[in-house]
């Protein structure tokens, strides 16, 4: 069993980006600028945004954080999105999700200029990705693809089971794993809450990508020997022995499943760090105007 070290790979990628940014700036080019909008004080969102700002520093990017209280109106938020669309200094920006209930997340996503949508959530980026055109790929699936590539994990002709059908992970992951390229060329099955024979589907899988948000869902009896497991789940489970009062738990029961795997990602330290570094890669592309001129 080999552990897939997302933390190590993410540090490598950030250093690669930093070298490229230094070269761009040395030649008189523009330093890439990522902006983030944070609404309210959700603990998870605060942590993610702080990590993104820190990653920008390591990569040599300029970053801006725009904060609003949870009672901000939808129109006020949309006005700020349009302002960032029109700001020539901002290469890419994100609106951190989730948003308060009175704001339509879909409306916000569709208002973002797809050429600055470094989260890869805009329907134009999603559509381009699904037919294999250059675009900003959403961060978590992009990070998973990078891990598969860096660990030289064979995907061609392999049976890949994806647990979960979210717009952020499950659906784009399925699309990427069936593309005519490496990593890809897999035979993909997407399972969800209404899937029949879910355990049987998993037992046939060469690769399982678990993105359900259900702690310890995948158990040893659900996987075959030699399986590759990518665990996207990060649920806070109460743990009185820890200072924080909780521990991050994946969708896979790691202790009993790991011994059957050829490769497996830990939680934390697997997919999570790659999500942030994928956002950095998209920001570099945006700064270079490499996808959308």
Secondary structure per residue as TSV (DSSP state, phi and psi in degrees):
chain	resnum	aa	ss	phi	psi
A	1	X	-	360.0	128.5
A	2	X	E	-113.5	130.1
A	3	X	E	-79.4	130.9
A	4	X	E	-87.8	111.2
A	5	X	-	-92.2	90.4
A	6	X	H	-65.6	-32.0
A	7	X	H	-65.1	-45.7
A	8	X	H	-64.2	-46.8
A	9	X	H	-63.5	-40.1
A	10	X	H	-63.3	-37.6
A	11	X	H	-66.1	-40.2
A	12	X	H	-59.6	-47.3
A	13	X	H	-64.7	-41.5
A	14	X	H	-61.7	-40.1
A	15	X	H	-66.2	-39.1
A	16	X	H	-61.3	-42.9
A	17	X	H	-64.3	-43.7
A	18	X	H	-59.3	-40.8
A	19	X	H	-62.0	-44.5
A	20	X	H	-66.2	-40.8
A	21	X	H	-64.0	-41.7
A	22	X	H	-60.1	-39.3
A	23	X	H	-66.4	-42.3
A	24	X	H	-60.1	-48.3
A	25	X	H	-66.7	-39.5
A	26	X	H	-62.1	-29.2
A	27	X	T	-89.5	9.5
A	28	X	T	87.8	10.2
A	29	X	-	-80.1	173.0
A	30	X	-	-84.6	136.0
A	31	X	-	-72.0	125.5
A	32	X	-	-57.8	141.4
A	33	X	E	-125.1	118.0
A	34	X	E	-108.9	129.2
A	35	X	E	-112.3	148.9
A	36	X	E	-133.5	137.0
A	37	X	E	-106.5	126.8
A	38	X	E	-120.8	122.1
A	39	X	E	-108.8	126.6
A	40	X	S	78.5	-162.4
A	41	X	-	-133.5	39.0
A	42	X	-	-60.7	129.2
A	43	X	H	-58.2	-46.9
A	44	X	H	-62.6	-42.8
A	45	X	H	-64.9	-41.2
A	46	X	H	-58.6	-44.6
A	47	X	H	-62.9	-46.5
A	48	X	H	-61.7	-46.6
A	49	X	H	-65.6	-40.4
A	50	X	H	-60.4	-40.5
A	51	X	H	-66.1	-36.5
A	52	X	H	-68.1	-40.9
A	53	X	H	-63.1	-42.5
A	54	X	H	-64.0	-41.5
A	55	X	H	-63.2	-36.6
A	56	X	H	-59.6	-41.1
A	57	X	H	-61.1	-46.2
A	58	X	H	-62.3	-39.0
A	59	X	H	-79.8	-10.6
A	60	X	T	85.0	17.7
A	61	X	-	-85.2	157.6
A	62	X	E	-85.7	138.9
A	63	X	E	-134.1	148.5
A	64	X	E	-130.9	135.4
A	65	X	E	-116.4	122.6
A	66	X	E	-112.0	120.8
A	67	X	E	-108.6	142.5
A	68	X	E	-133.1	150.0
A	69	X	-	-73.2	164.3
A	70	X	T	-65.6	-17.2
A	71	X	T	-92.4	10.3
A	72	X	-	-58.1	142.0
A	73	X	-	-77.9	156.6
A	74	X	H	-59.8	-41.9
A	75	X	H	-65.5	-38.4
A	76	X	H	-63.7	-41.9
A	77	X	H	-66.5	-43.0
A	78	X	H	-64.0	-34.6
A	79	X	H	-64.0	-40.0
A	80	X	H	-67.4	-38.3
A	81	X	H	-60.4	-45.9
A	82	X	H	-63.4	-35.9
A	83	X	H	-64.1	-42.5
A	84	X	H	-68.8	-34.6
A	85	X	H	-55.6	-39.1
A	86	X	H	-91.0	-5.8
A	87	X	-	-83.6	111.4
A	88	X	T	-66.1	-19.7
A	89	X	T	-79.3	-23.6
A	90	X	-	-88.8	115.8
A	91	X	-	-81.8	-38.5
A	92	X	E	-151.6	154.6
A	93	X	E	-151.1	160.7
A	94	X	E	-129.1	151.5
A	95	X	E	-110.8	114.5
A	96	X	-	-66.9	126.4
A	97	X	S	-99.5	154.8
A	98	X	-	-78.8	160.0
A	99	X	-	-105.7	160.3
A	100	X	-	-57.1	153.6
A	101	X	T	-57.2	-28.9
A	102	X	T	-79.6	-2.1
A	103	X	S	-111.5	130.5
A	104	X	-	-78.6	112.0
A	105	X	H	-60.9	-39.7
A	106	X	H	-64.1	-39.6
A	107	X	H	-65.0	-40.2
A	108	X	H	-64.1	-46.7
A	109	X	H	-59.6	-43.3
A	110	X	H	-74.0	-17.9
A	111	X	H	-80.8	-25.7
A	112	X	S	-64.2	134.2
A	113	X	-	-62.6	120.7
A	114	X	G	-57.8	-23.7
A	115	X	G	-74.9	-13.6
A	116	X	G	-115.2	6.5
A	117	X	B	-82.7	73.9
A	118	X	T	-73.4	-8.4
A	119	X	T	-77.8	-19.6
A	120	X	-	72.8	28.5
A	121	X	-	-97.8	-17.3
A	122	X	S	-64.0	141.1
A	123	X	H	-53.3	-31.0
A	124	X	H	-67.2	-43.2
A	125	X	H	-67.3	-40.5
A	126	X	H	-62.9	-44.2
A	127	X	H	-65.0	-43.8
A	128	X	H	-63.3	-40.2
A	129	X	H	-61.6	-41.5
A	130	X	H	-66.3	-23.5
A	131	X	T	-109.4	13.7
A	132	X	T	80.2	21.1
A	133	X	-	-90.5	155.4
A	134	X	S	-58.1	136.7
A	135	X	-	-167.9	178.6
A	136	X	-	-87.8	115.0
A	137	X	-	-86.3	137.3
A	138	X	-	-58.3	148.3
A	139	X	H	-62.3	-45.1
A	140	X	H	-67.2	-50.5
A	141	X	H	-58.4	-39.0
A	142	X	H	-61.8	-40.6
A	143	X	H	-65.0	-39.0
A	144	X	H	-65.3	-43.9
A	145	X	H	-59.0	-41.3
A	146	X	H	-63.2	-40.8
A	147	X	H	-64.0	-44.7
A	148	X	H	-60.1	-40.4
A	149	X	H	-67.6	-47.3
A	150	X	H	-70.0	-24.7
A	151	X	T	-97.3	7.7
A	152	X	T	51.7	41.1
A	153	X	-	-80.1	126.0
A	154	X	-	-69.4	128.6
A	155	X	-	-121.1	-20.8
A	156	X	T	-62.9	123.8
A	157	X	T	73.3	1.0
A	158	X	-	-81.6	150.8
A	159	X	E	-87.1	117.4
A	160	X	E	-112.5	121.4
A	161	X	E	-106.2	126.0
A	162	X	E	-108.3	124.0
A	163	X	E	-98.2	108.4
A	164	X	-	116.6	143.6
A	165	X	-	-129.2	33.5
A	166	X	-	-67.4	157.1
A	167	X	T	-69.7	-23.1
A	168	X	T	-86.7	-34.5
A	169	X	T	-124.6	-62.4
A	170	X	H	-55.6	-55.2
A	171	X	H	-65.4	-50.0
A	172	X	H	-63.2	-33.8
A	173	X	H	-62.7	-42.2
A	174	X	H	-60.7	-43.7
A	175	X	H	-61.7	-44.8
A	176	X	H	-68.5	-38.2
A	177	X	H	-72.9	-16.2
A	178	X	T	-102.1	0.7
A	179	X	S	-64.3	154.2
A	180	X	S	-81.8	68.9
A	181	X	S	-167.2	175.9
A	182	X	S	-108.1	136.6
A	183	X	S	-67.6	138.4
A	184	X	-	160.6	-152.2
A	185	X	-	57.4	26.1
A	186	X	-	-92.9	161.6
A	187	X	E	-93.7	114.9
A	188	X	E	-107.3	132.8
A	189	X	E	-121.7	129.1
A	190	X	E	-104.9	121.4
A	191	X	E	-109.3	151.3
A	192	X	-	-153.3	-169.4
A	193	X	T	-62.2	-20.8
A	194	X	T	-105.4	10.3
A	195	X	-	-74.2	133.9
A	196	X	T	-85.6	150.9
A	197	X	T	54.1	42.1
A	198	X	H	-61.1	-42.0
A	199	X	H	-61.8	-41.0
A	200	X	H	-64.5	-40.3
A	201	X	H	-60.5	-44.5
A	202	X	H	-64.5	-38.3
A	203	X	H	-65.1	-22.7
A	204	X	T	-86.7	-11.4
A	205	X	-	-77.3	138.2
A	206	X	S	-85.4	-30.5
A	207	X	E	-133.2	129.7
A	208	X	E	-119.5	126.3
A	209	X	E	-112.8	108.1
A	210	X	E	-98.0	115.0
A	211	X	-	-139.8	57.4
A	212	X	S	-100.5	-28.8
A	213	X	-	77.0	26.7
A	214	X	-	-119.1	107.0
A	215	X	T	-55.9	135.5
A	216	X	T	57.5	29.8
A	217	X	-	-67.8	-43.2
A	218	X	B	-86.0	118.6
A	219	X	-	-113.1	169.6
A	220	X	G	-59.1	-32.6
A	221	X	G	-74.1	-5.0
A	222	X	G	-98.2	-3.0
A	223	X	-	-128.6	152.8
A	224	X	-	-96.1	163.7
A	225	X	T	-63.2	138.6
A	226	X	T	86.6	4.8
A	227	X	E	-67.0	150.4
A	228	X	E	-100.2	126.9
A	229	X	E	-121.4	125.2
A	230	X	E	-111.4	114.4
A	231	X	E	-102.9	110.3
A	232	X	-	-92.0	-15.7
A	233	X	-	-64.2	137.8
A	234	X	-	-143.6	85.6
A	235	X	E	-106.6	136.5
A	236	X	E	-80.6	113.5
A	237	X	E	-108.3	129.8
A	238	X	E	-53.9	136.2
A	239	X	-	-149.3	104.3
A	240	X	T	-67.2	-17.9
A	241	X	T	-80.0	-9.5
A	242	X	S	-104.3	148.1
A	243	X	T	-58.7	-38.6
A	244	X	T	-72.9	-19.7
A	245	X	S	88.1	0.3
A	246	X	E	-150.1	166.0
A	247	X	E	-130.8	146.4
A	248	X	E	-77.1	127.4
A	249	X	E	-125.5	135.2
A	250	X	-	-83.7	179.8
A	251	X	S	-79.3	-10.0
A	252	X	B	-111.3	134.5
A	253	X	-	-76.0	86.2
A	254	X	H	-54.0	-49.4
A	255	X	H	-57.6	-37.2
A	256	X	H	-94.1	-21.5
A	257	X	H	-88.2	-34.9
A	258	X	G	-54.3	-40.0
A	259	X	G	-66.2	-16.5
A	260	X	G	-92.4	-8.3
A	261	X	E	-90.4	152.1
A	262	X	E	-84.9	-39.1
A	263	X	E	-139.2	146.2
A	264	X	E	-152.4	144.5
A	265	X	E	-92.9	139.4
A	266	X	-	-83.3	165.0
A	267	X	S	-131.3	120.8
A	268	X	S	-78.8	178.4
A	269	X	S	96.7	7.0
A	270	X	S	-107.4	-94.0
A	271	X	H	-73.2	-35.4
A	272	X	H	-49.6	-55.4
A	273	X	H	-60.8	-29.4
A	274	X	H	-72.7	-27.9
A	275	X	H	-62.0	-45.5
A	276	X	H	-69.2	-39.4
A	277	X	H	-69.7	-28.4
A	278	X	H	-67.0	-36.1
A	279	X	H	-62.6	-38.2
A	280	X	H	-65.2	-40.6
A	281	X	H	-63.4	-42.2
A	282	X	H	-64.1	-37.8
A	283	X	H	-65.1	-39.5
A	284	X	H	-62.3	-44.6
A	285	X	H	-59.0	-41.2
A	286	X	H	-65.2	-42.0
A	287	X	H	-64.4	-35.5
A	288	X	H	-84.7	-5.7
A	289	X	T	54.4	41.3
A	290	X	-	-80.2	-28.9
A	291	X	S	-99.4	-50.7
A	292	X	-	-115.3	115.8
A	293	X	-	-72.9	360.0
